[in-house]
Amino acid sequence: MKKLLITGASGFLGWHLCQLAKQEWEIYGTYLSHPLEIPGIKMLKVNLTDFRELQRIFSDVKPTAVIHTAAHSQPNFCQTHPEESHAINVTASCNIAGLCADNSIPCAFTSTDLVFDGLNAPYRESDFVCPVNLYGEQKAIAEAGMLERYPMTAVCRMPLMFGAATPTAKSFIQPFIQTLKAEKELNLFVDEFRTPVSGKTAAKGLLLVLEKVNGIIHLGGKERISRYDFGKILVEVFQLPATKLKSCRQQDVEMAAARPADVSLNSSKAFALGYEPLSLRKELQELIIE
Ligand SMILES: NC(=O)c1ccc[n+]([C@@H]2O[C@H](COP(=O)([O-])OP(=O)(O)OC[C@H]3O[C@@H](n4cnc5c(N)ncnc54)[C@H](OP(=O)(O)O)[C@@H]3O)[C@@H](O)[C@H]2O)c1
């Protein structure tokens, strides 16, 4: 069986990816500070920012392909911890591309819609990047650095993702649901737009493009939606108390990292390859069934 190395298996997306990929691959998943067991997956503790540890993983596992999802993925954390986040988001990513190049194996990297400034959505793969925060900047530098070291890399720009909580990670919907269930006020932006998908759909997209795409590909959803309108669908599908869902604007909330207004992705290239995100309502309904 082919061996797939998934970095960040203890993270939200990495865990969902492991669940799906184990049907066809022998999976080696990495974690750092959140040890966990995933049935059928060999878990390895590795600090990816340590080049020797990274080299050792490659020579021990001898992967047939790599999907690199590990990152500091919170923009506010990256803004306040520039060096620590650069080490994993940029340096480790470029090193992983280099090792994949040395071994001539497929490499997929999870970048972000936040490489854009939010002023000219929907964005295509060929549009210029212009991040407004450090996290977006680090991902944009990693994209270029990885492609320079290994042009065969599939640079996958991921949209906002949501889904079932995993043993060691959650998505943004869990705190939303908790807040509303506790009848506390939940303020969501009416002026911030994304093209979200579930972690499961994103995982399907990554596996689809891993061996098919070289260069940049967008894996956004089919619906452009504001955070507030997403909240309204969530309330409906999960039958949550609606009175405490309130609208606000980006300028009402002060945060360490600046936020772009509309980073919706045009993902028609991936749709043509067979990437098929469901409607948001359907995706959320599936979470209830699961
Ligand atoms: N979530 C989203 O909506 C979203 C949107 C666009 C793009 N993305 C990108 O998609 C990817 C997955 O996001 P996510 O939300 O699943 O991330 P996440 O839940 O924050 O998980 C991050 C993962 O990276 C690992 N990690 C961090 N630093 C590490 C290091 N130095 N060495 C080894 N592992 C390290 C963590 O391991 P431990 O927890 O074990 O320490 C964890 O497994 C990221 O590249 C992110 O930038 C996410």
The ligand as an ORCA input file, in Angstrom:
! r2SCAN-3c Opt
* xyz 0 1
  N      -9.104     26.120      9.718
  C      -9.353     26.907      8.701
  O     -10.476     27.444      8.551
  C      -8.268     27.154      7.664
  C      -8.543     28.025      6.593
  C      -7.584     28.197      5.588
  C      -6.372     27.516      5.665
  N      -6.114     26.698      6.728
  C      -4.838     25.963      6.757
  O      -5.149     24.580      6.767
  C      -4.216     23.868      7.583
  C      -4.936     23.111      8.685
  O      -5.624     24.036      9.511
  P      -6.275     23.554     10.878
  O      -7.321     24.530     11.237
  O      -6.587     22.110     10.787
  O      -5.045     23.749     11.883
  P      -4.970     23.407     13.439
  O      -6.212     22.724     13.914
  O      -4.543     24.666     14.115
  O      -3.787     22.325     13.517
  C      -2.475     22.695     13.339
  C      -1.612     21.451     13.358
  O      -0.243     21.839     13.164
  C       0.564     21.151     14.116
  N       1.783     21.920     14.393
  C       1.899     23.232     14.697
  N       3.202     23.556     14.875
  C       3.921     22.424     14.681
  C       5.312     22.101     14.712
  N       6.247     23.013     14.996
  N       5.685     20.819     14.449
  C       4.767     19.871     14.183
  N       3.437     20.114     14.115
  C       3.025     21.379     14.377
  C      -0.339     20.994     15.344
  O       0.143     19.967     16.179
  P      -0.215     19.917     17.767
  O      -1.588     20.476     17.921
  O      -0.111     18.450     18.115
  O       0.827     20.745     18.433
  C      -1.660     20.636     14.662
  O      -1.673     19.261     14.337
  C      -3.229     24.906      8.080
  O      -2.120     24.908      7.212
  C      -3.997     26.210      7.984
  O      -3.132     27.292      7.828
  C      -7.029     26.508      7.730
*
